[in-house]
Amino acid sequence: MQETEVPGRRRRATLIKKAKELSILCDAEVAVIAFTSDGKLHEYSTNSVEHTLSRYQNYKSGLVRTTKMDSDAPEERRREAV
């Protein structure tokens, strides 16, 4: 185990914890994607990462104006209301 591996794990855990807090406190859809120096993928999303990236791309291209979060969905798996 490398010296930077343990602090890196702690930082990733803290980052994901903060992302969860942000999603709850701000009622926001959050996605975090991180790659380690050796290429391992770590991800967290309140929905799916693919869904959040799709929303981002649609927003940037001007296809989406506003959305409403479904308050009946579980905290970790909210979905867009249609």
C-alpha positions in Angstrom: 0.0 0.0 0.0 1.4 3.4 -1.0 1.7 6.2 1.5 -0.8 8.4 -0.5 -3.4 5.7 -0.7 -4.9 6.0 2.8 -5.1 9.9 2.8 -6.6 9.6 -0.7 -9.3 7.2 0.5 -10.1 9.6 3.3 -10.3 12.6 1.0 -12.6 10.7 -1.4 -14.8 9.6 1.5 -15.0 13.2 2.7 -15.7 14.5 -0.8 -18.6 12.0 -1.2 -19.9 12.8 2.3 -19.9 16.5 1.4 -21.7 15.8 -1.9 -24.4 13.9 0.0 -24.8 16.8 2.5 -25.0 19.3 -0.3 -27.7 17.3 -2.1 -29.8 17.0 1.1 -29.3 20.6 2.5 -29.7 22.3 -0.9 -32.2 19.9 -2.5 -29.7 19.6 -5.4 -28.9 16.8 -7.8 -25.2 16.1 -7.4 -22.7 13.9 -9.2 -19.0 13.4 -8.3 -16.6 11.6 -10.7 -13.0 11.0 -9.6 -10.2 9.0 -11.1 -7.2 8.0 -9.0 -3.7 8.3 -10.3 -3.7 4.6 -11.2 -6.9 5.0 -13.2 -9.6 3.7 -10.7 -13.0 5.3 -11.1 -14.9 6.5 -8.0 -18.3 8.0 -8.5 -21.3 9.2 -6.5 -24.6 10.6 -7.7 -28.0 11.4 -6.1 -29.5 10.1 -9.3 -27.4 8.2 -11.8 -24.2 9.8 -13.1 -25.4 9.3 -16.7 -28.7 11.1 -15.9 -26.9 14.0 -14.3 -24.4 14.3 -17.1 -27.3 14.2 -19.6 -29.1 17.0 -17.7 -25.8 19.0 -17.7 -25.3 18.6 -21.5 -29.0 19.5 -22.2 -28.7 22.6 -20.0 -25.5 23.7 -21.6 -27.0 23.3 -25.1 -30.1 25.3 -24.1 -32.6 22.4 -24.2 -33.6 22.6 -20.5 -34.8 25.6 -18.6 -36.0 24.4 -15.2 -36.8 21.0 -13.6 -38.6 20.0 -10.5 -37.3 17.3 -8.2 -39.7 14.5 -7.2 -40.0 14.7 -3.4 -41.5 11.2 -3.1 -38.4 9.5 -4.5 -35.8 8.0 -2.1 -33.1 10.5 -1.0 -30.3 8.8 -3.0 -32.4 8.2 -6.1 -34.4 11.3 -7.0 -35.8 11.5 -10.5 -37.0 14.4 -12.6 -40.7 15.1 -12.7 -42.2 15.0 -16.2 
